Amino acid sequence: YNNTSKTNRPENLAEKKRIWESRWEAISSWSATLLFMMMPVAQVAKSFAQPWTVEGIAIPTVFLGWLGNALMLPRAMATKDLVWVAGSAWGATVFGWCQGVA
């Protein structure tokens, strides 16, 4: 009779810890990216619904936000990081382009 269980071995515990850390990293990175992506939605919706409120938006600031996200998009694609690609693409289109058009 073997008293040691296979699930309590150190290598299995290390593997479980690695899997948990990997899942936690994925959940936290996607959560942060989704929060980042929702940031400009309220401003864009307000700009389209109430166009007279656009006069308070500084266009150079919107341009710099768009430029920063647009410049990071090729790097995100080169690293093949889907979270980074999603955030940069969304930031370049919605945060920059939609606010600039509005």
N, C-alpha and C positions, 0 to 999 in steps of 0.2 A: 504494500500500500504506500503510495507516494503522497506525502502530506502537502507538498508544494503545489499550488495551483498555477496553471500556465498564465493566467491573467495578472498575477501578482509579481511576476518576474520583473526585474529592473528594466530590461530592454523593452518589454511591453508597456510599462508605465511611461518610459521615455517616448515611445511611439505615440501613445495616447496624448501625452503632453504636446508633442509636436503637431499632431492633428488638431487639437484644441486651439493652439496658438495660430495655426494657419487659418482656421475658420474664424477666429476672433479678428485677425487682421483683415480678412475679406469683408466681414460684417462692418467693422469700423470704417474701413476705407470707402465702402459703398455708401454708408450712412453719411459720412462727411461730404462725399461728392454730391449726393442727392440734396443735402441741405444747401450746399454751395449753388447747385443748379436752381433751386427755388428762390434764391435771393432776388434776382431781377424781375421775377414774374409779376410781382405786385406793382412795381414801377411801370413796367411795360403796359400792363392792363389799365392802370390809371391814366397813362399818357394817351392811350387810344380812346378811353372813355371820356376823358376830360382834357382835350387838347390844349386848353389855355393854361394848364399847370406845367407845361413843358418848358416855359420860359425860365424856370428856376434850375434847370439841368445844365451843367457846364459841359459843353460839347468836347472840349479838349480832354476832360476827365474820362468821358465815355470812349473817346478815341484811344486813349492810353490803355484803358481796360481791354478794349478789343484787340489792340496791338499786342499786349502782353499774352493774351490767350492764343492769338493767332500764331505768334512766334513759338509758343510752347507746343503747338499741335504736331509739327514734324518730329520733335524730340519724343513726344509721347508715342507716336507711331513707330519710331525707330526702336524704342524699348519694348514695344508690343504689350503695353500696359493698358488694358481696356478701361480701367477706372480713370486713368489720366487722359486717355483719348476722349472719353465721354465728357469729362469736366471741361477740357480745353475746347472741344468742339461746341459744346453748349455755351460756354462763356464767349466764344468768338461770334456765335450766331445770335443768341438771345440777348446776352448782356451788351454786346457791342453793336451789332448790326440793327437789331430791333429798336434799341433805345435811340440809336442815331437816326433811324427812319422816322420814329415817332416824333 
